[in-house]
Amino acid sequence: MTFIYHKTLIEVQTEPRRPFNFSKILLKWDQQKNTRRMPWKRETNPYKVWLSEVILQQTRVDQGLKYYESFVKAFPDIDSLAKAPDQEIFKLWEGLGYYARCRNLIETARRIAGQLSGEFPTCYEEIIKLKGIGSYTAAAIASFAFNEPRAVVDGNVFRLLSRLFGIDKAIDTAEGKRFFDELAEQLLNKKQPAIYNQAIMDFGAVVCKPVPECTQCPFNRYCVALHNENISSLPVKSKKVTIKKRWFYYALFDHNGRFAIRQRTEKDIWPNLFEFLLIESEKELDQSAIVRQLKEKSGIMRDGIKVKSISPVFRQQLSHQLIEGRFAELRITHKPTRMVGMTWVKKAEMKNYAFPKFITQYLEKRTDVR
């Protein structure tokens, strides 16, 4: 059986309700019903489009909005971003997570400002060569900034298309991604790609969301998943995420009002961010074990140290890891002997350094520290 969309035939695996024009219905909804407002919508400046797309990767819109506005205010163009110190940029990114995005943002901004003379590439084939930009982001920039007819396929689009056409191909496989990319390209309104792409993403975000508003959907008479009552099972993913659990115990050494911090440089979570002296354990430790191990690692064994407090357990859920742990505040009379690579900073200076969310959630509760 086939459906017909603006001169395109698309094969489906189930009985169709009747042929319909996908693009026409979508754009009518966008014009009459779409009330989603965001500062980057209808934006044609490639820098701002790129910035918004990078921030929104794996981030909710309501969370990313304030970061986008802060970045645009602090760095209104690529040149200002490229010239900014790394730590200033990371500090502005603090709390957004997935810090590889920030590192790639910095590197790409400097490449454009330097090697490309400040000129953002104007087509998909050149945009996708930039570090940190994949097929989705390249298509979004090419479409929104340069009106290039490229279909964007994000999580919202996967969800809408899989339900509407009853597609059970796994979206996290090469075959599945290729299938959905081809389908999206066939559906694309090539005369109005920017408006169309924004509309289809908005539709997936506000109507065909994880718990959909089917009664408000203009496609409900055609939706295969609704007809077959299997909306909740689509889209399909083949891989089950395995969560690794880690225990982090941090020591906040207070020496005459200064605290010891270090920058994470390992190939691990939170690279380039700052932290306190860390003990990592495979299991939960009691308070005496926490203090004992922190003393051993720092070189402080007996005298010259006072335990001010040990926090309750804090948690941060990452995509594939669960971080749990505690914070021990320790007042010391002399600097530890084994803390190589640590920097001692005043309380007032702490706000200038970017810490992972796991640490900032604790510091925000300890106003005497930060």
N, C-alpha and C positions, 0 to 999 in steps of 0.2 A: 504494500500500500504506500501511497505517497501523499505528502502535503505539498501545496504550491505556495511559494513566497516570492513575490516580485520576480517572476520568470525563472525561479530556481526550484528544482525538484530535490526533495530531501527524503531519503528512505527512512522509515521508522519500522519498528518491530511489532506494532500493535494496530488494532483497528482505529482508523481516524474518525473523528466526529464529522469533520468536513473541512475542505480547504480554507485557509485564511491567510491574510497578509500580516505577517508578524510585525514588520517594521511600521506599517501604517497604524496598527493598534497601539504599539509601544509609544510612538511619537505623539499620538493623540492623548494618551494617558499623561505623558510628560508635559504637554502643553496645558492640559485642563486639570490634572489632579496632583501633579508632583509639587509638593510644598517643601521638599528638602532643600535647605539653604546652607551653603558652605562658602567661605571666602575664596576658595580656589575654583569654584564652578564658573565656567565661561572664561576662565583665565587663559590667555594666549602667550604669556611670557614664559618661555621654556624653562627658565631658571625656577620660577615659582611653581610651575607644573611638576618639574622634577623634584623639587623640595617637598611638595605635598605628597607625591607618590612614595618617596623614600620614607617619610615619616609614617605614612599610613600602612606600610608593609607590616603585617602582623600586629597592628595597633588599631584599636577602636577609634572611630571618628571623634567621639566626644573627648577621648583622652588626647588624641593627636592635635586637636584644634588649637589648644593653648601653646603647644610647642611650635606649630607652624607660625602663629602670630608672633611669638617671641623671636623666632629665627628671622622672619622677614623684617622685624623692627631692628634687630641687632645687625643683620647682614642683608641689606636691601638688594644686593646684586652678587653675582658670582665673584667679582673682584674683591669685595669686602670680606666674603667668606674665605676666599683663598689666602688672604693676607692675615687672617686672625690666627692667634696662637692656638695650638691644638687643645691646650687645657681649657681655654675660654670656650671653645666649641663643645668639648665634652661636658663642661659644667652646664651649659645650656641644654644639652641632651639628657642630663642626669634624670633618672627615673623612667625614661622611655624604653629602656631595655634593648636587647639585640644590638649591642654596640658595634658590631661589624658594619652595620649600616652607617654609623657615624664615621668610622674610619674610611669607608669607601667614599662617603660624601666629601670628606676633606681631600682625599687623594684626587678624586675626579674634578673637584672645583679647581685645584691647583694645576691640573693638567689642562683644563679648558682655559684658565687665565694665562697660563704660560705657553704651552705648545700650540694651542689653538687660537692664541691672540684674543682670548675673551669671547670668542664666537661659539655659541652652542651649536652642535651639529643639527642640520635641518631635515634629515631623513632617517627613517628607521634603520637602514643598513649601517649608518655611521653612528647613530645613537647607541645601538646595542653593543658597540665596541668599547664603550665606556665602562670603567670598573664599577661593579655593584648594580649594573642595569641589565636585567634579564628581558625576556621576550615580552612579558606583560608590561613592564615599566616603559620599555622602548616604544611599544605600540601606543601606550597612553600619551607619552610625550609627543610622538609623531602626529597622533590624531588631534589632541587638544591644542597643541601649540602651532601645528603646521597644516592641520586639516587633511593629513594623509589618510587615505582609506585603509586603515588597519584596525582589525577587531581586537578589543581588549577582552581578556578572559581572566577574571578574578574569582574569588570564592562565591561572590554573589551571582556571577554569570553561570558558573558551574552548576550551582543549585537550581537556578531558574531553568536552564536548558535541560538538565537531567530529568527534572520533574515534568516539564511541559511535554517533552517528547518520550518520556518513559525509558530513558537510557540508563542501563545498568552497568556500563563500562566504568571501571575504577578510575577516578580522576587523579590518583596518585601514581599511575603507571604511564610509561612512555606512550603506549598504545592509546590509552584513554585520553591523555592530554592532546595527542595528535588528532584524535577523532573530534574532540570538542573544539579545538582550534579551527579545524576545517569547517565544522558546522557553523561556528561563529562568523567565519569569513563569508560563508554563503548567505547568512542572514543580514550581514552588515549593510546598512544604507550608505552606499558609496557617495551619494551626493551630499549627505550631511553626517559624515562620520563622527565629528566631535560631539554634536548634539545627541546622536544616536548612542554612542558609547557611554556618555554620561547618564543617559536615560536608562539604559539596560542595567548599569551598576546600581543606580538609585532604586530601580524597581526591585532588584534582588535584595536591597537593603531594607526597604520599607514595606513591601508587599509580600514577595516570595522569600521571606526571611526563614530562619530555622523553624519557627512556629509561624506558619504563613497566615496571611489574611485572605483566605480563599474567597470569602464572600465579597471582598473588594477588588478581586482580580478580574480584569477584562478578558483574561485568557481562560477563565474557569470552565467554559463550555468545551474548550479544546484540550484541556490538560489531561494527559494520559495517566499521570500519577493520581490525580484526583479521581478520575474515572475508575481506576483500578484499586483505589483506597490503599496506596502504598507510599504516600507522601513522606512519611517519617523514615523510610528506608533509602531515600535518595537525597543527595548523591551517594555513590558507593565509594568506599575507600578499602584498599586491599591490605594495608599495613596497620597493625596495631602498635600504638606508641608504647614503648617500654620506659617506665619512669625510674631513674636512678636516684636513690636517696643518699644524701651526704650530710654529715654533721660538722658545722663550723663553730669554733669557739674563739672569740676575739678578746684580746687584752687591751684595755685602754689605760696605758701607763701615763700617769700624771706626775710629771717632774717639774716642780716650780711653775705650774700653770701651763706647761707645754706637753703636747701629746705626740707619741711616736706613730707615724704613718709610713706606708710604703706604697709604691706603684706596682700593680700586678703586670708582669711582663711574660708570664708563662702562656703556653698555648692551651688555654683553658677558658672558662667563663670569665667575663668581666675584664678582658685585657685593657690596659691603659688606665683603668680606674684605680682609685686609692683604697687602702684598707689599713686596719691595725694589725698588730702581731696575731698570727693565725695558727691555731692548732686544728687540724682536720682529723676526725675520728670516724671509724666505720660503725660506731654505735654511740648511743647516748651516754654521756658521762655525768656522774654526780658532781656536786659542787666542789668537794675536796679534790677529786681527780682533775677537774678543770684547773683549779688553782695550782696544783702540784705540777701538771704538765706545762702550764704557762710559765711557771717559775723556772723549770728545767730548761725550757727552750730559750728563755731570756738570759739565763745565767744568774738569776737572783734566787738564792736558796732559803735564806733564813731572815737575817736582819735587814732593816731598811725598806720594808714593804708593809703596806697596810691595805687589806681588802676593804674597799668602800662599799661595793655592792656587786651582786651577780643577778643579772636580769632573768625574767622568765623566758621561756622558749619563744623565739621569733621564727617565722617561716616565710619563704618565698618560693612560689611555684614557677619554674621555668618550663619551656616547652617539653624537655625530656629529662628534667631533673627537679627534685624537691630538695631545697636547702633548708635545714633546720639548725638551730644552735642558740647560743647564749653569749652575752657580753659581760666580761668581768672588768670592773673599774678598780684599778690598783694605784695607790699613791706610793711613790718611791722617793727615797732620799738621794739616790745617785743613779746615773744612767746605767742600764744593763750592759754587760760585756759581750753578749752574743747576738746582739740585734744589728747585724750588718745590713746596710742598705736602707736603714730607716731614717726618716727626716722628722725633726722635732719642730712642731708648729704650735703657735698660740691658739687659744680657743677662738679668738676673733678671726684668725686666719683660716680656720677650718672650712668656712663657707666658700672659700676660693677653690676648693678641690672637689672633683667629681667622685662620688662614692657610689657603689651599687645600691640598689633599692633595699636590699637586705640590711645594709648598714644605716641608710638614711632614715628608714622607718624607726630605728632605735634612737638615732640622734635627735629626731624630731620630738621624741618624748623626754629627752634629757637636755633641757634648756640650759643647764649649768655647763654643758660640754659644748653645745653648738648654738 
